[in-house]
Amino acid sequence: MYRTKQPSYITTHSPEKTKAFGQKLSTHLKPGDVVCLFGNLGSGKTCLAQGICRGWGVQEPVVSPSFTLLNEYTARHPIYHFDLYRLKSPAELLNIGYEEYLYGEGLVLIEWPENAGSQLPQDRLDILISIRSPEEREFKMIPVGGFPMDWDIL
């Protein structure tokens, strides 16, 4: 059974503010962490990932790996950015060595994690993104399992 702690909330009012939030969040993340980004199309998952990557020092453009499943970025430590939108079955993840990424020394960002089924790790940070208006997004951060979220993101 997964243990969850009290969620934290933050609201942003533009894509630039979402990226800034991602950059601030990145200072609390460490190698080996897994961050799952839940939200509808256009909710800001990739925008948040761009901010996290920028905070870790990624210089290249960060784009959603919708057609490749995985983008790897070089930063202080590796960043593995998954987009599981087009995943037909969680079993496909095993064919690409998904678990090696999850339990390696890099930061893992997963868009559309609901498509991974039971392949998600027990310890992770779930971020549920809600569209409040064309510009406004609400981020609900839920630490799952043993994910340490003893910091104040605000």
C-alpha positions in Angstrom: 0.0 0.0 0.0 1.2 3.5 -0.9 1.6 6.0 1.9 0.7 9.6 1.0 1.4 12.7 2.9 -0.5 16.0 3.0 -0.7 17.6 -0.5 0.6 21.1 -1.2 -1.0 23.5 -3.7 0.3 26.3 -5.9 -1.4 28.3 -8.6 0.3 30.0 -11.6 -1.1 32.6 -13.9 1.0 32.2 -17.1 3.3 29.7 -18.8 6.3 31.8 -17.7 5.1 31.5 -14.0 4.7 27.8 -14.5 8.3 27.5 -15.7 9.4 29.6 -12.8 7.6 27.3 -10.4 9.3 24.3 -12.0 12.7 26.0 -11.6 12.0 26.6 -7.9 10.7 23.0 -7.5 13.9 21.7 -9.1 16.0 23.0 -6.2 14.2 20.4 -4.0 14.7 17.5 -6.3 17.7 15.1 -6.3 19.0 12.3 -8.4 16.8 9.2 -8.1 13.6 11.2 -7.7 10.6 10.5 -9.8 8.1 13.2 -10.6 4.8 12.2 -12.2 2.9 14.9 -14.1 -0.8 14.3 -14.4 -3.1 16.6 -16.4 -5.1 17.0 -19.5 -3.7 18.0 -22.9 -2.5 21.6 -22.7 -2.5 21.7 -18.9 1.2 22.6 -18.6 3.0 19.3 -18.0 5.7 20.1 -20.5 5.9 23.7 -19.4 6.6 22.6 -15.8 9.1 20.0 -17.1 10.9 22.9 -18.9 11.2 24.8 -15.7 12.5 21.8 -13.8 15.1 21.1 -16.5 16.2 24.7 -16.6 16.7 24.7 -12.9 19.0 21.7 -13.2 21.0 23.5 -15.9 19.7 22.1 -19.1 20.7 24.4 -21.9 19.0 22.7 -24.9 15.3 23.1 -25.7 13.1 20.8 -23.6 10.2 19.3 -25.7 7.7 16.7 -24.9 8.9 13.3 -26.2 5.4 12.4 -27.5 6.7 10.4 -30.5 9.9 9.0 -29.0 8.7 8.1 -25.5 11.9 9.4 -23.8 14.2 12.4 -24.1 17.4 12.4 -22.1 19.0 15.7 -21.1 22.4 16.5 -19.8 22.6 18.6 -16.7 24.3 18.3 -13.2 22.9 14.8 -13.4 20.9 13.1 -16.2 17.3 13.9 -16.6 15.0 11.3 -18.2 11.8 12.9 -19.5 9.1 10.3 -20.4 5.9 11.0 -22.3 3.6 8.0 -22.0 0.7 9.5 -24.0 1.0 7.1 -26.9 1.9 4.0 -24.8 -0.3 1.1 -25.8 0.5 -1.1 -22.8 2.5 -0.8 -19.6 4.4 -3.9 -20.8 6.1 -1.7 -23.5 8.0 0.0 -20.8 9.8 -3.2 -19.9 11.1 -3.4 -23.5 13.0 -0.1 -23.2 14.6 -0.8 -19.8 12.2 1.7 -18.0 13.2 0.3 -14.6 16.8 1.1 -15.1 15.9 4.8 -15.6 13.6 4.8 -12.6 16.2 3.4 -10.2 19.2 5.0 -11.7 21.1 8.2 -10.8 19.0 10.6 -12.8 15.9 12.7 -12.2 12.8 11.1 -13.9 9.9 13.2 -15.2 6.9 11.3 -16.4 4.1 12.9 -18.4 0.9 10.8 -18.7 2.0 8.5 -15.9 -1.5 7.0 -15.6 -0.6 5.0 -18.7 2.2 3.2 -16.9 -0.3 1.3 -14.7 1.5 -0.6 -12.0 4.9 0.2 -13.4 5.1 3.5 -11.4 7.6 3.4 -8.5 6.2 3.3 -5.0 8.2 6.4 -3.9 7.5 9.4 -6.1 6.0 12.9 -6.3 2.7 13.1 -8.1 1.7 16.5 -9.4 -1.9 16.9 -10.5 -2.4 19.8 -12.8 -5.8 21.5 -13.2 -6.7 24.1 -15.8 -8.5 26.9 -14.0 -8.7 29.4 -16.9 -6.8 29.8 -20.2 -3.8 31.1 -18.3 -4.3 29.9 -14.7 -3.1 26.4 -13.5 -3.4 24.7 -10.1 -0.7 22.3 -9.1 -1.5 19.7 -6.4 1.7 18.1 -5.2 1.3 14.7 -3.5 4.3 12.9 -2.0 3.7 9.2 -2.4 5.4 6.4 -0.5 8.7 7.5 1.0 9.1 10.6 -1.2 10.5 13.2 1.2 8.6 16.4 0.9 9.4 18.2 4.1 10.1 21.5 2.4 7.9 24.5 1.8 7.6 25.0 -2.0 5.9 28.4 -1.6 
